[in-house]
């Protein structure tokens, strides 16, 4: 069993590569499936216990090869750009939903049961805005990206009931940390702000900066993902992953200024239509089923790690 690898789809990406590092450090064998459309080979270190397969989750044959002989799967691969899903819903659907279905079929065929899936707070749409959103908040996906994530959850539940898969579904809120690509169209606001601050470039804030998000450091998330691989019998139902803390963009800028000793010019622009004003996770279910670091990584400490200071 110890020699059976953990498959990480999208393992060369921001979250995936941080997870791969942690798995290797804890003595796991790891197999990565990534098409390197956004993931980077440089995110993966050389290790005898690491196998890297270049392939796409939309390719059912590649997925079956990757799943064969694995102990469990962490399914992170996706086109994570909401705007890309709006511009090309058919193309992104191939990765974001067909990829999940391919994975479920491969796992059924190969007898692999445990799968940890990265869903998204986007499934809630604007519902629950201004309050801590719990997992029973009505789902209202506003984009093809969000619709595919929610549909993936339903498929995983079907395979649980019909074929004995053991899915652990996490709805990520705002994750930040090292290797988050600020040039990505779906990059977090933290990586964009910190890159511009380090380069002395003006930072644009849309609206008054009082919009809030629930930020969690990638290392804290990875700790939860690893627990999900080992829990004896996963409970049903998706789990929000956040800290139940609202941080405004203005507070974020203050924290960056504190760490870097100042900020370049901050410009205020008109608020973007459709932007969610407030997003915060009710994480009671997360804390009931899994452990976070005590205390969780603070915004300041996370920024120091992100900036390599």
Secondary structure, DSSP 8 states (H G I E B T S, - for coil): -TTS-EEEETTTSHHHHHHHHHHHHTT--EEEEE--SS--GGGS---TTEEEEE--TT-HHHHHHHHTT-SEEEE--S---HHHHHH-HHHHHIIIIIHHHHHHHHHHHHT--EEEEEEEGGGGTTTTTTSEE-TTS-----SHHHHHHHHHHHHHHHHHHHH--EEEEEEE-EEE-TT--TTSTT--HHHHHHHHHHHT--EEEETTS--EE-EEEHHHHHHHHHHHHH-SS--SS-EEES-S--EEHHHHHHHHHHHHT----EEEE---TT--SB-EE--HHHHHHS---SS---HHHHHHHHHT-
